[in-house]
Amino acid sequence: MRDSSRLSRRAVLGLAAAAPLAAAAPASASAATVIGGERLGRSGVQVSGASGLPKKLTARAWLVADHESGEVLAAYNAHRRLAPASTLKMLFADTVLKKFERAERHTVTADDLVGIPAGSSLVGVQAGTTYTVEQLWLGVFLRSGNDAVHVLSHMNGGVAETVAQMQAKAEDLQALDTHVVSPDGFDHKGQLSSAYDLTLFARHGLADADFRDYCATRTADFPAGRKKTFQIQNTDRLLTGAWGMETYDGLIGVKNGYTSHAGNTFTGAATRGGRTLLVTVMHPKSGGNGVYEETAKLLDWGFAHAASAKPVGTLVDPISEGGATATATPSAAAAKPAAGARASTAGGHSSWGLVGGAGGAVALLAGGAVALRTRRRRTEAGAETRTKTKTKAEGNAKGEGKAKGEGKAKAEAGKEPGAGETNGRARR
């Protein structure tokens, strides 16, 4: 496979999805900076120093990275913005997991369960029943329960507050392709992420012992009320071997996702020979086990070629942990959704890129389904100019959060979601 030199618009920082948010760049602006490296902004396969990539990969985007070093070993449309489905729950965990002790108890109220999108996957949380925080997180990681997500969100100050915190967390992680509309990753218009961003979420999460423990858990007992329990199983087929999929040797998580709108998404991590690799696969054409099969092939390739593959990019560190803040200049043209993307940014959603000229900066505040982004840019006078000007453009990106119901469950072999899903074609 050959490298492509064409830059993906969605990968370039500073491209605005809403024209009102973008101010004209100075004529002397330098080339835009791509988070993780210029090659990750290109469309097509990016690989160097190694051959033998799996053939017939159908995913619309994928990425292979070394967990420890953060080196990206190979990628395909790394920054392409696509609907994330339940893999966005990794960002939810990155944001909320450390807010509560595992043993903390919470009695669920009816209000905690209001607003769960129709067609959601549910773990079976009941109003009036008391759960530990650990049990709720098991419901999130194993069954992708949107009911458990909403309860934890209400404990965290509400859904709107949690969405705001998730967007701020994404900014800190420099996951600038991500636009959060709901904490569960359900199919809301404008809810987007990328293979690069999802891999950032996984890498950050796996550094936490609780996150790592939850995503590696295969089965657990979940409260059914009246001191009764029922068993729940992880829907990650590479972890459990369900639905005819062989377990992947060394797999340690992390999160799968599915909606009838987004299709399949998956970020997996595995350790072999002292090396841990991360692979994200988004929207393969094949159904059934396709997302797991393509992930396994990419993991196999990574373990076989990691020593010879030359990095084509890197997973950047969070700003709060010393990561360098990337800056870039905006393009004169507004960004357009990736070709064929199933979810759009219509309605004025921004691309959430950090944009600045000389001395430029960005501040982002996201609240509920509304995200407010303020940009400040200073341009210095040229040789013939004696004054300075400041321009300030404010953009308002409102996530249109009306969920699309996904219909009734099909628990037939070869279709997501897996056996035992509540409300199938439901998101996972």
BAVO-356024 format. One record per residue: z, y, x of N, C-alpha, C, O, CB in turn. Coordinates in steps of 0.02 Angstrom, whole numbers, plus 50000, padded with zeros to 5 digits. Each point is the difference from the previous one (the first is absolute). Glycine has a CB too. Layout:
ZYXZYXZYXZYXZYX/...
% end
This chain:
500004994150042500005005949958500005006250044500365000350050500254993549858/499005011150074499955006050041500445005649972500175000149941498674996650093/501325007950010500405005849979499565004749961499395000450010501364998450090/499565004849855499645005249963500245006750024500605000950012499264991649888/499695012250107500195006650025500085005149944500185005750013499224991850091/500495000449833500045004749945500725000849977500344995049984498505002049980/501415009150036500695001349980500084999349925499585002249961500555005550136/500444989249883500174999649930500345006449979500505002150031499634985449976/499625015849942500285006449979500734999549982500405004450016498494998949944/501294991350006500694999349977500484999450058500605001549992499004993149905/500165003350162500454999050056500155006450037500475000350039499104988449972/500035016549977500075006150039500535004449970499975001849941498834997550093/501695002550007500545004449977499715006749981499545002550032501304991650040/499455008749876499805006649980499465000249947499875005449973500454998250138/499364990749874499525000049945500385000149935500444995849990498714998050079/500715010849888500375000749938499624996749943499405000749995501115009950046/499864985749917499694996949942499905005249945499594999049955500934990050074/499855016549975499915005349951499785006250038500335002350046500554992949876/498555007550058499715005650035500465006050004500005003450052498904992649912/501495005649983500435005950005500514999750055500285005150020499564996249860/500314992650146500514999350051499735001550070500395001050046500174990749883/498785008550078499725000750066499775007250013499615002849961500044985250036/500585014850057499765006650021499484999050054500014994950035501095010649936/498454999250037499464999250049500294999850070500465003750017498745002249906/500514989550118500234999450069499695005450043499455002349986500694985349999/500225014650067499715005050045499374997250032499934993950008501215010950014/498404999549996499374997850028500104996350066499594995850018499855013849927/501104992050090500124996950065500444993849995500244997550051499655013749999/500214986149888500444994349992499754994050039499404998750003500935005549885/500134992250142499834993950037499934994249952500145000649940500455003750162/499194990049924499914994149958500654997749971500535000650031498494996150039/500955000649869500614997749966500304994050036499654996350034499895008049858/501114994950099500364994550031500134994649948500185001549943500365006350139/499364986049937500124994449955500654996750020500124998550058498644999749925/501675000749968500644996750014499864993050027499644996149970500945010449938/499724992150150499924993450031499434999550049499934995050035500555000549864/499095009750104499444999850047499335000849966499914997949943500784994850129/498855010549963499355001749972499614994049973499675000549949500305008950130/500084985049954499604994249978500234997349932499604997149963500225000050157/500805004049864500254997749935499735004249943500054998249942500984997650113/498685009949961499695004149950499294998149985499705002749953501035006350082/498994986450003499314997949989499974994649947500474996149990499255006850129/499724996849847499894994549953499734994150038499735000750055500065007349850/500294986150067499754993950033500524997050046500555002550007498315002149986/500954989950038500454996150043500115003750066499535002450031500094986949916/501015011150073500195002950064500374994750041500544997849981499535013949968/499634986250107500314995050043499725000950070499435002250008500714989649896/500255006750147499785000950069500314994850045500604998649995499265013749984/499744984850065500264995350050500114993049976500214995750039500315013950011/499364989149886500094993349973499474998649949499755004649967501494996050053/498584993149973499494998149952500304994849952500604998949999498475003350085/500504994949876500224994549958500365001949937500354995949970499724997850131/499855012649876500315001949937499764995449944499434997850001500655014250038/500364986549914499804995649945499375002549965499925006049989501284990849996/498374998649997499395001849963500144999949925500474996849977498814998650116/500295008049872500025000049927500655002949972500234997849947499014992450055/501055014650032500575003649972499735004649945499525003750011501144995750099/499665000549832499755003849944500435006149982499815004049958499704985549999/501065011250076500465005449984499675006850012499595000750046501384992049985/499195012149927499735006750007500335003950056499755005150023500004994849855/500834997650145500345003050057500494994850027500304996349962499585015549992/500204988150113500514995750030500195002750069499665004350028499894985849910/501015007450088500255002450064500454994750032500384996649965499575015449995/499984987250106500424995450039500365004150053499675003750037499544986449942/501455009350025500385004050048500574995950031500254995349969499465015149967/500484991550123500584997150034500625003749975500045006150004499274990750099/501184999449873500595003149970500415003950051500225005549985499814985249932/500065006550142500455003250048499685006350030500315005350001500204983650024/498895010450001499685005750034499685004949951499925005950017499884986650080/500025005249844499655004249953499255000450013499655003649965501395002850023/498714989950061499295000350016499594996749944500164994549977500115005250146/499215003849855499544997249950499474996250038499625002850039500605006649879/499754984050069499544995650038499314999849969499504999150035501484994149999/498985007849902499365000049965500115003049931500554999749972499024990150092/499905013249909500085003149934499325000649966499485000050033501535006350006/499014994449896499405001149960500185005049946500404998449955499144989950069/500185017749979500145005249951500765001349994500275000049945498684996949993/501375004050119500735000350003500305005449955500544999049972499384996850143/499745009949879500275005549961499685000849932500095005149967500155000550140/499394989449872499695000449934500544999849946500424995650000498534998850044/501035010449910500525000649950499834995649939499485000949969500785010950070/500184983649946499904995149946500654999349961500545001850025498584992150042/500835003449873500604998749960500414994650035499744994750017499655008449875/501264998150119500414995450040500324994349962500204995050030500015014550041/499844991149861500384995149961500714999450029500265004950027498684988649943/501365000750025500724999450017500165000550074500595000150018499514993049882/499395007150143500175001150070500325006850010500335001150051498714991549983/500875012049918500345006550005500764999249995500375004650019498625000949931/501244988950024500724998749997500324999850069500615000950007499224992849887/499765005250159500285000450067500245007150015500525001050030498714989850008/500385014249940500215007050009500615001449957500455003750021498374999750004/501214993749915500595000849957500624997450037500535003249999498764995749897/500654995250135500564997250037500175004350061500595001150014499094987549946/499815013750076500135004350058500405006249980500405002650039498544993350013/500955006449887500315006249976500704999049972500445004150011498425000149965/501244990349987500614999349959500484994750027500605000249984498735003449918/500434991750137500394994150018500695001750029500494996649984498444997550036/501115010850023500635001550034500465004549959500545001850024498864996950083/500415003049832500415004449959500614996549971500515003249984498465003249989/500984987050020500544996349965500194993850040499574996850032500035007449857/501044994050109500244993950031499774994049960499935000449939501075005650108/498884988449986499754994049967500474997549946499784997649948499644999350158/501235003849906500494997349952500165004849943500364998149954500124995550140/499255012549908500135004849946499744997249934499474996849997500465012850085/500454991649864499834997349935499795005649952500255005650003500554984850016/498725007849938499755004949951499874996549934499664995049997499835012050095/500804995849854499874997449933499405003849971500035006149992501194990849991/498264999550002499375003049978500065002749930500284996749956499094995550118/500375013749915499985003149933499284999949974499534998750037501475008649991/498934994049908499335000249970499585005550032499404999350009501074996249883/499865010150125499645005650031499704998150068499485002650020501285005349920/499574987550096499754997850065499324996649994499624999850048501564998849990/498674998749903499404996149991499455003749961499484997149984501234992850019/499425016549983499505003949964499435001950048500125001650058500775002949864/498504995350052499435002450039499674994850044499565001850039500985008949958/499664983049998499664994850039499314999049971499934998849940501174995550089/498375006150012499324999549973499874993449964500224994850022499425012750069/500004992949855499804994049964499584995650045499555002450035500495003749855/500094987450109499644995350042500314999150068499724996450042499275006949898/501594999750072500334999350065500254993050011500164996449953500165015550041/499714986150070500364993950018500745001549996500245005250022498814990850054/501324999349896500725001049988500394994150029499774994349998499995012349898/500824994950131500434994650023500474997749946500274994450003499665010150113/500194999649833500434998149944500665003649998500504997249978498964992050027/500555017050018500625004149997500155001549927499555001849961500225003250153/500874994449867500215001149930500525005649997500465000450040499314987549934/500145016449976500515005149988500654996749981500014995149963499115013150001/501434994550061500664997249986500244995050051500584998150000499185003849882/499804995850162500184995150051500145003750066499675004950016499624986249928/501205006550093500195003050063499674996250058500024993950003501075009949947/498604999950095499654997150057500275003150064500225005750001498744992349930/501014998150123500135003050065499355003250025499464998349977501464993150049/499165013250020499415003150030499574994850034499385000349998501255010550018/499694984450015499634994550033499564996349950499434998450015501495000550070/499354999649857499614996449949499415004149976499464997349988501584996749977/499055012550028499455004349979499455000250052499414999849983501405007149950/499384993450131499505000150052499644993250005499404999950015501285008650047/499654986149926499674993549998499494999949943499464997050007501564997450041/499145008849897499535000649944499395004050019499444998649977501505000549944/499165006050122499445004150023499564996150048499394999849992501315010549994/499604986650065499614996850052499704993349979499434998550017501305007250065/499644990349881499764993449983499525000149940499474996950002501594998450043/499145008249902499604999949938499635006549988499665000749949501164991350005/499245012750091499675006649992500195003149933499585003149967499474993050105/501585003049909500225002249934500025007649993500405003450032500264986249961/498915013049964500025007249988500635002149963500225005850005498544994349991/501544995249968500645001549967500545001250052500415004649993499264988649907/500345002850152500495000950054499875006550038500475003550020499654984149991/499245014149999499825006350033500265005949960500275004750029498714989950020/500935005249885500215005749959500765000649997500265005649999498714993049933/501394995950068500735000450001500235003250066500425004549999499664985249927/499665008050129500195002950065499805007350004500355004050031499534984750022/499555013149917499795007050000500485004349961500175005650021498654990749988/501415001249933500495003849961500665000650038500335005249996499134990849898/500744998950141500605000450042499915005250055500495003050023499764985049952/499135013150045499845004650054499895007249976499795004250039499714986250022/500635010949875499915006749975499435000849951499885005549975500604998450129/499174990749882499475000249951499324998550031499915000350061500755008049875/498854990250021499334998250024499675006050035499714999250054500194992549852/500155014250064499685005950030500295001550069499635001550047500175003149838/500864995050121500325001350064499794994850052499895001650058501085003649882/498984988650038499804994650046499285000950023499864998950059500954993449885/498755009650011499305001350019499975005650052499634999550049499984996749836/500785009050104500015005650048500244997750068499715001850051500505006149855/500314988050094500264997450064499504995450034499935000150061501235000849893/498484995050007499504995650028499435003950032499774998350055500524993149860/499495013950052499475004150029500235003350064499635000450048499905001649837/501095000450115500275003150061500074994850055499885001550059500745006949871/499574985550052500064994650050499324998450029499934999050060501064996349879/498505004450018499324998850024499795005350050499694998550051500024995949840/500465011950094499845005450046500354999150067499715001150053500135006649850/500804990350095500374999050062499704994250040499975000450062501075003949882/498754990450021499694994350035499295001650023499694996050035501014996349897/499045013550048499325002250014499494995549966499454998850025500945005750085/499814993149831499554996149958499655004849953500185000649941500574989050065/498765013950020499715005849965499444998249952499735004449967500585002350131/499524986949898499514997849950500344998449933499674998849950499624996650142/501375004749908500384997649942500185005649953500265005250020500184985750050/499435007949866500205004549946500404995949950499734995349969499265012450047/501644994049976500454996149957500025003149930500125006049993500574990650107/499204999449849500065002249931500584996549966500355003149959498414999050036/501364991650021500574996349972500314995850055499664998450049499805001349836/501174998550109500334996350054499804992850006500154996750050500795010949935/498724989749963499854992949999499294998350023499844994150009500965005049899/498775005950101499324998750022499524998249944499444997950013501044998550093/499735004449832499594998149943499365004249999499945005050035501094991749900/498505001250024499345003349998500035006749964499835000649941499644988250060/500745016350035499975006849975499445003650035499874998850059501375001349916/498435004249989499455003850029500245004150060500495003749994498954996749894/500224998950167500195003850059500504996650045500165002650053499605007349882/500504984450045500484996450043499614996150052499664995149984501195003949921/499195003250158499574997450053500394999050064500525003150012498525002749936/500694989750093500264999150068499424997250041499435000249979501784997849981/498944999450099499484997350044500294994250040500604999050001498845012250007/500114984950023500234994550042500445002550057500494996850018498474996749953/500865012350056500415003050054500695001749975500504998350031498465006250022/501084998949890500655002249974500444994149981500604999950014498875010649946/500244984550006500394994249980500294996450061500564997449997498725001449900/500335001150157500254996850061500575004150030500484997250027498394997949995/501095011549974500565004250021500634998449960500544999450028498655009650005/500734990349900500584998649958500324993450020500624999550003498855006949903/500124988550107500264993550018500365000250068500544997250008498544997449926/500615008750114500305000350066500675003649998500494997750030498375002450021/501175005449913500635003649994500524995849964500584999750021498795011249978/500434985849947500474996049961500294994150039500594998649995498805004849904/500194993250140500224994150036500505001550055500334995550026498584999549949/501165011350042500525002050048500694999849969500515000350035498665006950023/500864992349875500644999749964500164992849983499584996449972500235015249981/500804986250062500194993049990499994998049927499794994449984500925006450117/499505003649854500004998349929499284999349974499854995249963501255010850022/498474998650033499294999649980499704993450024499674996549962500235016150043/500234985850057499724993950029500274993849965499634995249988500265010750123/500744994249872500314994349966499714999149931499834994449980501225007550085/498895003549897499744999549932499284997449998499834995649961500935013850006/498814993450076499294998149996499884993050025499474997249987500235014750027/500784985250022499934993150026500314994949954499934994050012500065010650102/500354997649833500344995449954499504996549955499595003349968501435004050036/499024986149993499524996249959500244999249928499605001049954500064992950149/500975004449887500264999149932500705003149996500345000750051498984988749933/500895012349956500675002849989500204998949927499574999049957500255009750133/500824991349897500264999649932500095007149974500285004350034500304984749989/499185012149915500025006749971500404999849935499924995349961498975007650091/501545002249936500414999949939499594999849936499505003549993501365002850070/499374989449891499674999649934500465002549946499834999649941499504990650099/501255012549978500505002249951500474994449983499844994150007499355014149948/501404993750022500514995249979500154994950055500104994149986499525007449896/500405000950179500174996050059499504994450015500164995350036501035007349940/498224997949996499484995150014499495003150049499955006150006500214988549879/499475001150148499495002250047499364995949990500004994749969500895008850114/498574999149944499384996250003499705001250069500145005050032499674995849842/499774994650148499725000550067499365004150000499574999249956500944989750073/499435015450020499385003850010499704997950067500364998450047500065011449883/498924990350074499644998050061499575005850024499715003749960500294984350005/499965012750101499595005250029499264998649983499784994350004501065007350090/498805003649887499304999249981499525000550060499404999849991500895004949897/499984996050172499605000050062499824992750016500424996150021500165014550023/498794987749945499784993050007499984997650072500064994050012499285007549884/500575003050152500034997950070500714998350020500114996450049498915010849976/501464995249938500704998550014500244993749965500394996250028499815016049986/499564986749925500254994449960499524994149995500224994549985500415013849951/498734992950077499524994549993499814998549929499754994649986500715000850117/499665009349851499844998849930499265000549987499625002950040501495001649928/498684992749976499315000449976499494997550051499465002850007500895006849924/499834985050104499544996850045499905003450067499584997950040499874998149860/500935009250113499955003750063500494997150050500604999549985499025011049955/500154987750120500464997550051500435005850026499775005650007499404985350024/501455007549984500445005150030499745001750070499714995850034501295000049899/499115010450087499765002250065500574999450050500545002849991498625005149956/500714988450106500514998950051500235006550032499595003750028499924985049994/501135012749974500285006050030500025006049956500215005450022499404990250083/500185003749831499985005849956500715002649986500464996049988498484999749960/501155010950054500665003049986499975004949942500485003849992499814994850129/499225001549839499905004649943499305002850005499604997150036501645005949958/498565002949971500485004549972499915001149924500474998749963499595006850149/499354996749865499935001549929499284999349977499525002150033501445005749975/498974989049933499364999149968499965004549938500515002549976499404985750067/499495012749932499915004049940499384998049962499524997450029501075012050027/499424991849879499424998749959500035003949935500525000449968499394988250082/499545014349932499895002549932499274998449983499594999150045501305010249965/498964990549926499324998749981499555005850019499394999250006501024993749899/499885013050104499625005950020499895000150076499445001150022501035005149879/500054992750137499965000550073499764993650032499735000250056501185008149940/499184986149971499874993650033500604998350044500565002149987498195000050011/501124994050054500534997550044500105004550061499535002650028500214985849933/500895012450057500185003250063500564995950032500384996749965499295014849991/500364988750110500524996250034500115002650070499525001450036500194988549896/500925010850087500185001250069500454994350022500524998849969499395013850018/499894984050065500384994350026500195001150072499655003450038499774989149882/501145004550100500235000250070500194993050021500314996349962500095015750026/499414986250073500164993450025500175000550074499755004450035499504990149879/501175000850110500204999850070499814993350031500174994749973500785013350003/498714992350080499834994150038500025001750075499755005250021499534990349884/501034999950134500015001050072500315006650021499805002950050499214990149956/501485009349956500345006250018499635006349979500245005550013500244988450081/498955005449874499625005949977499995000249924499904994949967499385004650137/500845006449868499975000949928499405004449983499915005450028501354993449962/498334998749964499415003749979500075002049927500324996649960498974997250123/500405011849900499965002549932499275000049978499565002050038501485005149978/498834990649924499335000249972500035002649929500414997749959499234992650114/499945014549912499935002549931499294998749976499525001450036501375007549983/499054988349921499354998649970500005003249930500464998949961499404990250104/499625014949921499965003449935499354998449965499455000750027501275008450018/499344988749893499444999249953499454995350024499425002150002500855009249960/499884982550056499464995450014499634998349935500275000549946500374994750152/498735002849909499604998349941500234993549968500014999449939499035006650111/501154989349991500194993549974500675000349964500445003750021498914990850070/500715001649856500634999849964500434994350026499914997750056499555007249843/501014992950060500414994350019500395001350063500405004850004498804987849942/500695003250105500375000550063499635004350052500215000350058500274988549919/498995014650002499595003750048500375004850044499885000250060499234998749860/501355005050052500365005050040500444996750052500105002650055499885005249848/500294986350080500424996350048499584996650053500194999850059500664998549852/498584999050069499564996650047499735004950052499984998450059499714993349853/500115014250066499745004950047500565002750046499885001450058499235001749859/501494997550056500575002150041500144994750054500105001750058500395004749845/499514987350077500144994550048499464999950055500174998950059500394994449850/498825007850073499465000050050500095005750050499904999150060499324995849856/500985010950059500105005750045500614999150044500005002050058499455005349857/501074989650057500594998550042499814995050054500195000850058500575001349845/498864992750080499774995150049499615003550056500104998750059499864992349852/499585013450068499605003650050500465004250045499915000150061499115000249860/501465003150049500445004250039500404996250051500055002250058500025005249846/500214987050077500394996150047499564997150055500234999250057500584998049852/498565001250076499554997250049499725005250048499844998450057499874992849861/500235015150060499655005050039500435006250018499745004850029499234991249916/501675003950038500415005950012500025001950074500035005950016500664991049885/499294998150143500055001450071499385003550027500045003950047500704986349964/498685008449960499385002950025499765006149960499625004150026500084984650014/500525011949898499775005549958500275006650026500605000750015499354991649885/499615012650105500215006750020500145004149938499624999849952499694999550154/501245004449893500185003749940499455004849978499695003450041501514995649992/498705001249902499535004949971500375005649965499705004549971499454986450015/501515008850018500425005149969500734998050006500164995150034498935007949885/501345000750048500714998450004500355001849934499785004549965500204997550159/500554994349861500435001749944500505005350025500414998550043499464989949904/500085017550026500415005550026500734999249979500154996649951498855010950045/501444995750040500714999949985500165005349948499655005049994500624990850122/500275003249845500215005149952500185006550035500254999950057500174991149866/499465014650045500175006550028500755000450013500215002850050498815002449890/501384992050014500735000350007500264995850058500585000750019499485001349859/499514993650149500204995850056499635002050064499944996050047500304994649874/499545015550080499685002650060499254999550003499705001750051501334995350004/498665000649891499284999549999499685006950004500235004749968499864984749966/499385011150104499655006450007499665001749935499684995749969500155002350153/500235008249857499685002249938499275001450013499825004050043501265000949917/498504991750002499285001150008499805006349962500245001249945499554986450068/499785016250017499725005949966499244999550001499714996650043501295010449990/498704996349920499274999749996499745006149964500395003549966499644984050036/499345013750003499695005449963499604997149943499704994750008500255012450095/500044996349840499674997249941499255000750004499735004650031501284998049904/498664992950032499275000449993499835005149946500415001249955499454986850083/499555014949966499795004749948499884996649934500035003149948499485004150140/500334986449916499864996249938500624996549977500394997450040498425001149995/501305001349899500574996349973499874992650006499424997849996500845011549925/500274986850088499934992850006499794996949934500185002549947500674997550144/498784994549914499814996349941500324993150004500124997650056498805008849933/501214990349954500284993350002499544995350038499405001050001501185001049890/499714992950141499604995150035499504996949953500154998849941500804998950137/498465000949948499474997449958500234993649966500254995450032498895009650043/500774994749860500184994049963500744999349986500214995049972498834999850079/501365010349967500714999549989500164999349927499685003249958500535003550144/500274989149881500164998749931500465005249972500055000949939499794987150081/500525015650023500445005349977499765006550031499805000150058501184992049929/499055013349974499755006350025500565005050006500574998849981498334999049966/500935008050082500485005450005499815005649953500175005850013500084991250106/499415001449829499815005049951500635003249971500524996749994498424997149980/501005012550009500595003449972500355004150052500545002749986499584988249933/499595009750141500295004750048500504997050047500405003850028499415004749890/500194985050093500464997050048499785001750070499405000150014500874990649907/500205010850122499825001850068499934993850043500204994649980500385016350006/499144990050074499934994550046500624999250043500054995450041498725006349960/501715002749989500654999650033499954999950076500424997050033499994996949868/499095009350126499945000450073500395005850027500095005049965498804989750029/501345004850068500315005750033499445004350027499584997750038501474995749992/498955013049951499455004350019500275006250034500505002849979498824992949926/500365006350149500205006350030499505002250052499684995850031501505001449948/498755009450031499625002650055500485001250057500454996050011498685009249912/500785000250113500465001650053500665001949970500055005049964499024998850111/501434992449938500675001349974500074998349928500485002249969499625006650114/499444987349888500044998449928500534994849986500204996450045498605006349944/501434997049949500514995049980499914998449927499695003849962501125000350125/499484990349893499974998049930500694998149976500394997150037498444998849977/501325005849924500614997549969499804996849935499585002749963501155006250091/499574985449931499824996449938500614998749958500514997650026498534997050033/500925006949877500524998249953499664996449943499535002649969501215007450062/499494983849954499704996449944500544998649950500544997750019498584997150054/500775006449863500494998749949499704996549941499545002749968501095007350069/499634983949948499744996149944499274998850008499764998050052501125006749874/498754996750019499284999250002499685006350025499385000550001500664991449907/500365013150112499725006450024500165000850073500584999550019499525005749867/499414996050155500125001250071499765006950018499435001949987500454985950038/500575016150005499835006950018499935000450075500444998250039500185006349862/498814998050118499885000550072499855007250020499555003249973500024985150027/500805014250046499895006950024499754999950071500284996850044500625007549881/498564999350086499735000350067500045007150027499885004949965499344985650008/500965009950088500005006550033499564999650061500054995450041501105007249917/498435002150048499565000050058499975006950030499925005049965499404985649987/500745009750113499925006450035499374999850043499894995250037501365006749963/498355003149995499425000550043500075006250044500165005449977499114988849938/500615004750147500075005650048499365004050005499444997449992501414995950072/499245012949949499425004450005499594998450062500284997850050500345011249889/498734992050058499564999050057500025006050045500435004449993498834988249938/500285007550116500005005450050499895006849969500255005050026499334986950056/500045008449862499845006449970500465001849942499885004949965498964993450071/501684997649951500445001149943500695001950023500274996850046499074995049886/500975013250039500655002450023500564998149953500585001450016498855007950039/500434987749888500524998549953500044992549987499544996350014500325014949934/500684986950025500114993049981500034999649924500235004549966500404993050142/499134997049867500034998949928500324993349986499964995350040499025011749942/501334992949962500284993649977499704998349933499925004249957501164997950105/498754991849931499774997649935500444994349978500214995850039498615007749986/501294996549913500434994749972499684997149938499845003549953501195002250092/498864987749957499694996849942500474994749974500264995950038498595006250006/501264998149891500434995149970499604995449956499565002149961501405005950042/499194985750004499664995149958500494996049960500554998650023498525000750058/500734999049861500434996049957499654993549982499495000049966501055010549987/499754984150071499674993649986500424996149952500564998050015498915001850097/500264999349831500384996749947499754992949989499434998949978500795012149968/500224984250070499824993049988499994998649926500515000849967499984995850143/498945001449865499964998549929500254993049991499664995050012499365012849970/501604991949995500354993750003499944995449941500434995849989500325010150081/498724994949892499944995549943499774993250022499444999250024500325010449901/500674985450066499854993350025499474996649958499925001549941501234997650103/498504996349987499524995949964500314993149988500154996550048498875009950002/501064991849888500284993449985499534994650023499395000749995501215004049907/499664990150123499604995050031499894993749958499714995150023500705009350084/499844995749830499874994249958500494994550011500515000950034498315002149966/501034991149974500464994450004499874995950062499485000350031500594999549846/500444996250139499984996350062499534994149996499934996749949501225006850073/498514995450037499624993950008500314996350058499945002050057498985003149898/501434989650029500344996350052499604993950020500274994550006500845009649953/498254996850051499584994450018499924999950075500035005250033499384995349857/500494993650138499944999350072499425004150025499475000549968501044988150027/499605014550064499475003850032499965007149978499565003650024499844986149985/501055012849947500005007049979500665003150017500534996949992498655000649917/500805008850114500615003850005500185002349931499545001349960500205002450159/500894997049863500594998450039500174992749999499684996149965500735015250011/500084986650063500174993050007500384997349941500145003649952499894998150169/500124992049883500344996649945500675003349985500365002050046499084987349984/500715011349907500645002749981500025007549994500525002849983499974987650072/498945013149958500005007349992500125001849927499744996849955499475004450142/501205003949893500085002749933499475005249989499925004550042501324993249959/498395001949945499465004649986499484999950054499985004650041500805002549896/498814988050065499504999350053499425004649989499975003949954500384984650061/499195010750030499555005250021500445005850014499785005750010499224990149922/501655002650069500495005250014499995001450074499814995750040500895000949862/499525009350116499985001950070500534996350037500544998749974499005012449997/500314987350093500484997150044500005004050064500384998450046499484990349903/
% end
